[in-house]
Amino acid sequence: MVRLGLIGFPLVHSFSPPYFEQKIESSGLGGKVEYRPYPLRETEDLKKWLKLRGLKGVNVTIPHKRKAAAEMDELDNWAKAAGSANTLCELSDGRWKGYNTDAPGFLLTLHNELNKFDKALVLGTGGAATAVMAALKSRGKAVNAVSSSGRGDFGYEKLQEIDFSGFGLIVNCTPLGTFPATREAPDIPYDRLKPGQILYDLVYNPSETLFLKRGKERGCKTKNGYEMLINQAEHSWHIWHTAFIQPQSTGKK
């Protein structure tokens, strides 16, 4: 049995378990592969925790993406650039490798818009935000991060003083607006948004957050995080399938 899972907290409304359960069944791997959620607030030794549960691969969500990257034996280039990992895979020699599938998954959703802006504003500085920033910088975009924690380029209050309309893309990488707290939204000057700006929310539940609704009211193009979510999940599945699901299903070692 190949054991896969999702770690993070909270996981009550997570997309991944039902998605991968359906993926396993449709691939004819029921009984050979399982995917389970593991609500996890904190862990002292992530690799040890994974080994004790017999896990071969996991997805990582809030709040462990940075910690996961720091504890892996090896990282792919995206995880190195972002300083965060959202997909982990045990290698054949027992070491663990961290991947960031958020960054390429995000870029795929913007292939038609990348030439329409030069500057981007990223709201938040967590693991998802660092992946988005790494992705945008890889395409030569100027990126500023906003945070209330002091880790960004500036705080939200600074947005009142800068040329806010100069950011062609604004990405919400915070959980604000996620169901059930649907009346929450990042504290940005929505009245200064201009038609033509792109508002992108990594939140996918609800499909239209208050952040996106306010942007649409100002004539902005809006996009939620569902397509990115699918992209990163498919990338994760490819990593695991290549590493140990396909060899097992064909009888190879």
C-alpha positions as CSV (number, residue, x, y, z in Angstrom):
1,M,0.0,0.0,0.0
2,V,1.4,3.4,-1.0
3,R,0.2,5.9,1.6
4,L,-0.2,9.5,0.5
5,G,-1.7,12.4,2.4
6,L,-2.2,16.1,3.2
7,I,-0.8,17.9,6.2
8,G,-1.8,21.3,7.5
9,F,-4.3,22.9,9.8
10,P,-7.2,23.3,9.5
11,L,-8.2,20.8,6.8
12,V,-12.0,20.7,7.2
13,H,-12.9,22.1,3.8
14,S,-9.8,20.9,1.9
15,F,-10.0,20.1,-1.8
16,S,-7.2,17.5,-1.9
17,P,-8.7,14.4,-0.2
18,P,-11.7,14.0,-2.4
19,Y,-9.7,15.0,-5.5
20,F,-7.0,12.4,-5.0
21,E,-9.4,9.7,-3.8
22,Q,-11.3,10.1,-7.1
23,K,-7.9,10.1,-8.9
24,I,-6.9,6.8,-7.3
25,E,-10.2,5.1,-8.1
26,S,-10.3,6.3,-11.7
27,S,-6.7,5.1,-12.2
28,G,-7.6,1.6,-11.0
29,L,-5.4,1.9,-7.9
30,G,-8.0,1.3,-5.2
31,G,-6.5,-0.9,-2.6
32,K,-3.0,-0.1,-3.7
33,V,-2.8,3.6,-3.0
34,E,-4.6,5.6,-0.3
35,Y,-4.8,9.4,0.4
36,R,-5.8,10.8,3.8
37,P,-5.9,14.1,5.5
38,Y,-3.7,14.6,8.6
39,P,-4.7,17.7,10.5
40,L,-1.4,18.9,12.0
41,R,-0.9,22.1,14.0
42,E,2.8,21.7,14.6
43,T,5.5,19.0,14.3
44,E,9.0,19.0,15.7
45,D,10.6,16.6,13.2
46,L,8.6,16.3,10.0
47,K,10.6,13.5,8.4
48,K,10.3,11.4,11.5
49,W,6.5,12.1,11.7
50,L,6.1,11.0,8.1
51,K,8.1,7.8,8.6
52,L,6.1,6.8,11.7
53,R,2.9,6.9,9.6
54,G,4.4,5.1,6.7
55,L,3.8,8.0,4.3
56,K,5.5,8.0,0.9
57,G,4.3,11.4,-0.3
58,V,2.3,14.3,1.0
59,N,0.8,17.6,0.0
60,V,1.5,20.5,2.4
61,T,-0.7,23.4,3.2
62,I,-1.0,26.2,5.8
63,P,1.0,26.6,8.1
64,H,3.8,24.1,7.1
65,K,5.1,25.0,3.6
66,R,8.2,27.0,4.8
67,K,9.0,24.4,7.5
68,A,8.7,21.6,5.1
69,A,11.2,23.1,2.7
70,A,13.6,23.7,5.6
71,E,13.5,20.1,6.7
72,M,13.9,18.3,3.3
73,D,17.1,16.6,2.2
74,E,16.7,18.0,-1.3
75,L,14.6,20.6,-3.0
76,D,13.6,21.2,-6.6
77,N,14.4,24.6,-8.2
78,W,11.0,26.1,-7.6
79,A,11.1,25.1,-3.9
80,K,14.6,26.6,-3.6
81,A,13.4,29.9,-5.2
82,A,10.3,30.1,-3.1
83,G,11.7,28.9,0.2
84,S,8.6,26.8,0.6
85,A,7.4,23.3,-0.5
86,N,3.9,22.0,-0.9
87,T,4.6,18.5,-2.3
88,L,7.0,16.0,-0.6
89,C,8.2,12.7,-1.9
90,E,10.3,10.0,-0.4
91,L,13.2,9.1,-2.7
92,S,14.3,5.6,-3.4
93,D,17.3,5.9,-1.0
94,G,15.0,7.0,1.9
95,R,15.8,10.7,1.7
96,W,13.0,13.2,1.2
97,K,12.6,15.8,-1.6
98,G,10.5,18.9,-1.5
99,Y,8.8,20.3,-4.5
100,N,6.9,23.5,-5.1
101,T,4.1,22.8,-7.5
102,D,2.3,26.0,-6.6
103,A,4.7,28.2,-8.7
104,P,4.4,26.4,-12.0
105,G,0.7,25.8,-11.4
106,F,0.2,29.5,-10.9
107,L,2.2,30.4,-14.1
108,L,0.1,28.1,-16.2
109,T,-3.1,30.0,-15.3
110,L,-1.5,33.3,-16.5
111,H,-0.1,32.3,-19.9
112,N,-2.5,34.7,-21.7
113,E,-2.0,37.6,-19.3
114,L,1.7,37.6,-18.6
115,N,2.4,40.1,-21.4
116,K,-0.3,42.5,-20.1
117,F,1.5,43.7,-16.9
118,D,5.0,44.5,-15.7
119,K,4.4,45.1,-12.0
120,A,2.6,42.8,-9.5
121,L,1.5,43.2,-5.9
122,V,1.3,40.1,-3.7
123,L,-0.8,40.2,-0.6
124,G,0.8,38.1,2.1
125,T,4.2,36.6,2.7
126,G,3.4,32.9,3.6
127,G,4.4,29.8,1.6
128,A,1.8,30.4,-1.2
129,A,2.9,34.0,-1.5
130,T,6.6,33.1,-1.9
131,A,5.7,30.6,-4.6
132,V,3.7,33.3,-6.5
133,M,6.6,35.8,-6.1
134,A,9.1,33.2,-7.4
135,A,6.9,32.4,-10.4
136,L,6.4,36.1,-11.3
137,K,10.1,37.0,-10.9
138,S,11.1,34.1,-13.1
139,R,9.2,35.8,-15.9
140,G,10.9,39.2,-15.3
141,K,8.1,40.9,-13.4
142,A,8.7,43.5,-10.7
143,V,7.0,42.2,-7.5
144,N,6.2,43.8,-4.2
145,A,4.8,42.0,-1.2
146,V,2.4,43.5,1.3
147,S,2.2,42.1,4.9
148,S,0.9,43.1,8.3
149,S,3.6,41.1,9.9
150,G,6.5,43.3,8.8
151,R,8.0,40.6,6.5
152,G,6.8,42.3,3.3
153,D,8.2,45.2,1.3
154,F,5.7,47.4,3.1
155,G,2.5,47.3,5.2
156,Y,-1.1,47.8,4.1
157,E,-1.1,51.4,5.3
158,K,1.6,52.2,2.7
159,L,-0.8,51.4,-0.1
160,Q,-2.5,54.8,0.5
161,E,0.7,56.6,-0.4
162,I,1.9,54.7,-3.5
163,D,0.7,54.6,-7.2
164,F,-1.6,51.7,-6.6
165,S,-2.9,51.7,-10.2
166,G,0.6,50.9,-11.4
167,F,0.2,47.2,-10.3
168,G,-1.2,45.3,-13.3
169,L,-1.7,42.2,-11.2
170,I,-2.8,42.0,-7.6
171,V,-2.7,38.5,-6.0
172,N,-4.4,37.7,-2.7
173,C,-2.2,35.0,-1.1
174,T,-3.8,35.3,2.3
175,P,-6.7,33.1,3.5
176,L,-9.0,36.1,4.0
177,G,-12.4,35.5,2.4
178,T,-12.2,31.7,2.6
179,F,-15.5,30.0,3.5
180,P,-17.1,30.3,6.1
181,A,-15.5,33.8,6.7
182,T,-16.8,35.1,3.3
183,R,-17.3,38.7,4.5
184,E,-13.5,39.2,5.0
185,A,-11.2,40.7,2.4
186,P,-7.7,42.2,2.3
187,D,-7.5,45.8,3.4
188,I,-6.5,47.5,0.1
189,P,-7.9,50.8,-1.4
190,Y,-10.5,49.2,-3.7
191,D,-11.7,52.7,-4.7
192,R,-8.4,53.3,-6.5
193,L,-8.6,50.1,-8.6
194,K,-8.7,50.8,-12.4
195,P,-10.3,48.8,-15.3
196,G,-7.7,46.6,-16.8
197,Q,-6.0,45.6,-13.6
198,I,-6.1,41.9,-12.8
199,L,-7.3,40.7,-9.3
200,Y,-6.3,37.1,-8.6
201,D,-7.4,35.3,-5.4
202,L,-5.8,32.0,-4.5
203,V,-8.9,31.3,-2.4
204,Y,-11.2,29.0,-4.4
205,N,-14.1,28.6,-1.9
206,P,-16.2,30.6,-2.5
207,S,-15.6,30.9,-6.2
208,E,-16.1,34.7,-6.0
209,T,-14.6,36.2,-2.8
210,L,-15.4,39.7,-1.6
211,F,-11.9,40.7,-2.8
212,L,-12.9,39.6,-6.4
213,K,-16.3,41.0,-6.2
214,R,-15.0,44.5,-5.2
215,G,-12.5,44.3,-8.1
216,K,-15.2,43.3,-10.6
217,E,-17.2,46.3,-9.5
218,R,-14.3,48.5,-10.5
219,G,-14.0,47.0,-13.9
220,C,-11.0,44.7,-13.1
221,K,-10.5,41.3,-14.6
222,T,-10.8,38.7,-11.8
223,K,-9.7,35.1,-11.3
224,N,-10.0,32.6,-8.4
225,G,-7.5,29.9,-7.4
226,Y,-9.4,26.8,-8.6
227,E,-7.4,26.4,-11.9
228,M,-4.1,26.8,-10.0
229,L,-5.3,24.3,-7.5
230,I,-5.9,21.7,-10.2
231,N,-2.6,22.4,-11.9
232,Q,-0.6,22.0,-8.7
233,A,-2.5,18.8,-7.8
234,E,-1.8,17.2,-11.2
235,H,1.8,18.1,-10.9
236,S,1.9,16.4,-7.4
237,W,0.3,13.3,-8.8
238,H,2.8,13.2,-11.6
239,I,5.7,13.3,-9.1
240,W,4.3,10.5,-7.0
241,H,3.2,8.4,-10.0
242,T,6.7,8.6,-11.5
243,A,8.4,7.9,-8.2
244,F,6.5,4.9,-6.8
245,I,2.9,4.4,-8.0
246,Q,3.7,3.5,-11.6
247,P,6.6,1.1,-10.6
248,Q,4.2,-0.7,-8.2
249,S,1.3,-0.9,-10.6
250,T,3.5,-2.5,-13.3
251,G,5.4,-4.8,-10.9
252,K,8.7,-3.0,-11.4
253,K,11.0,-2.3,-8.5
